[in-house]
Amino acid sequence: MDVRNEVFPSDPARMAQMMEKGPDGPIFMVNLLKFKDKAEYDDGRETDLSGRDAYMIYGRAVADILPKFGGRAVFAADVTFLALGDVEELWDEVAIAMYPSRADMVRMSLSEEWRDAAVHRSAGLKGQLNIETVLPAAQQASPWAKNLLQE
């Protein structure tokens, strides 16, 4: 399995797929994050921030932006150990955000507020994988899923 971390999508076909309707029900975006050692801003500004620190500025802003598009931050934690499998390099953090639909996620990422915050995202990230997931209908009625879906 080849793995390619990206900060922004580079495949036009993948971008076209992002604009499609997507699955019914809320989606949960699983983000596997790899930080730069030192933040590097595209505008060349000087900074003493680590990549993680720059990304955390973005993360705090997005936690405030998400509800405006019906979403919310669900989970974030540091990666500490690979218990199964093998990869060349572990990601640094896993974060999960919930959106009512793929369209809501796309709308958020096209908003001016998100773009303003995203300068810190690109400054801090070495790369990431974004994995769209959706609860199967049969699991949506389970007690743990009901708690997850409630605001």
Phi, psi and omega in degrees: 000123174273141177235129177234110174288140175225157173260323174229148180300138180244350183262116180302326179295321179293321177298318178297320178296323179299332182277351176287164186304314183086181183289157174287153177086174181293149175251150177241115179270117176269120182249118173261117192247136174237122184264150170288154175297314180234135179298142178227108182274139181299332181276002175081006181299147176282143178205151173256005182289144168283166175301318178299315181299317178297316180296325180295327174299314177299313183301318178295320179295316181295324177301328177278330182281322184311311182300334179293343179243018177082006183255182176196155173286133183254320189197144171208136180201153177287144173277127184242341187194143174257106185277336184211138179095190182207130174225156180297319183212133179286154170286162182270328185210152172243131176227142179234130176237144179253137175231145177302329180201167175300321181300323178293322177296316180296316179301318179298315184288349175262355183286151179296321181299317179294316181300322177298319179286330187294345176299328178284328177298308182291330177293326186265335186271131169278326177177170178198161169244134174247122184241116178280130177229158178217142177290129173299146183307321182295336181267346185294338180269355181291151182303318182293324180289321178301318178296320181293323184277342179285149176266000000 
